[in-house]
C-alpha cells in the first residue's frame, strides 16, 4: 500500500435482512458459499452472520431489517454499508484525515476483534475501513476456510 493510498481491497458488503436464517440459507445452500462465523446481541439473539467468499472477502448479514417504503433508514432491508480493507489502520486513518476526508469515528476495535474507523462518500454512503489482525474473527475464518474453496 502506498503512503497516499488508504485502502487495498474490498472486505465486505453489509446487507440488512428481514429473515437472517432464510438469507443464510440462500447464500449457503443456493449460492454455495460458506458461513464463516456468527455474532450475537447482548440478549443472545442472532445479530450478524458473516458469509465467506474468499480470503478477506465476506458478505455481512444483519438481522431484523424492515421493509418500510419510506426513505432508506438504518433498519431498511438491503444494502447497509461498504467495508474496505487495509493492512495498517492508523496509516489509512491519517491518509483520509490529511486529504480532508470526513472522519465519522476514531479508530476502534469492533465486536469481531477487527480494527476500524468510519467515513462516508459525498453521497453519504457509509464506508467502514477495516484492518483484520490475526485475532480478528475474519482472519481466523480466512485461515480455517481458505483451503476449502474448490
N, C-alpha and C positions, 0 to 999 in steps of 0.2 A: 504494500500500500504506500503510495507516495505521500509526502508530507502534506500536500494540499487536498488529498482525497479523503473524505470522511467515511466512506463505506466501500466494501469489496464484494458484496453479493446480496442476494435475496435470502432472508432467513425464513420468514413465514408470511402468509396471508391469514388474517383473522376473520372468522365468519361467525356471526351470532346465529344460533339455530333455534327453531321453535321446539324441536324434539331432538335433543342431543344424541340419544341412543339410536334413533332412526337415522340420523346423519352419520354416526359412526358406522352403522350397518352399511349404508350406501357407499361410503368411501372405502371400507374394508372388503365387503362382500361383492359389491357391484363393480367398483373400480380396481379392486385387488391390492389396495395399499395396506400397510400395516399400522396398527395402533402402537404408538411409542410409549406414552405414559398418560396418566390421569392426575388431575389435581382437584381437591375438594374444598368447598366453602367451610367457614368456621362451624356451621351447623351440621357438617358431614355430608351435605348433598353434593352431587357431582357438579362441578363448575366448569371444568375445562378438560378437553381431550386433545392431545397432540397426535397428528397422523403423520407418519414418516413418509417422505417422498424420496429423498436422497440425503447423504450426509450433510447436515446443516440446513436442510430444507424441509419445511413442515407446513401443514395446514393446522391452524389453531382454532378449534371449535369451542364456542362458548354456549352455555345452556341458557334457557329461559328468554329467548327473544320473543318479540311480539310482532304481529302482522298489522300494526296500525297503518292507516292510509294517509296520515298527516306527514309533516316534514320528517326527514330522517333524524332519528334521535338515538341516544345511547342504547336503547333496548330494541331497536328495529332489527328484524331478521335480515341477514345479508352481510355484505362487506362491512367490516368494522375498522380495521387499520392495516397498514403495511409495515412490515418489520424488515429492516436492512441489517446485515451483519458486518461486524468489524473485528479485527484481532486486537485492537487497542482502543478501548472505550474512552479513555481520557484524551488521547490524541484526537479522536473523532469529535469529541465534545468541544475541544479547543478549536478545531478546524471550523466547525459550524459557528462558534462564537466569533472567531476572528474574521469570518466572512460576513458577519452581520445577520446570520440566520436566526430565526426565532428559537429560543430555548424554553420549552414548556415544563421542564423539570431539571433537577440536578441529576448527576449520575447516582444510581441506587441499585441495590440488589433486589431482584424480583423473587417471587414465590418459587420459581423453578431454579433458583440459585444463579441465574444469569446476572450480568451487569447491564444496565440500560439507562437511556435517557430518551426524552420525547421532544419532537419538534413538529412542525407542520408546513405544508407547502402553501403557495399563495392562494389556493382554493380552499384551504382549511383541512385537507386530508391529513389525518393523524399519522405520523411516522415515528415508529419506535426504532431506535438504533441499539443493537444488542451485541455484546461480547459473550461468548459461551465458554467460560473457563472449564477445566476438567471436572469440577464438582457440580456443574450445572446438569439438570435432568436431560437437556438437549445433547450435551457432549456424551453423557453416559448412554443415551439411546443411540447416538451415532455409532459408538463402539459396539454396542450389542446388535444393531440391526444392519449395519453397512454391509456385512458379509452375506446377508440373507437375500439380497436382490439378485434376480436372475438375469 
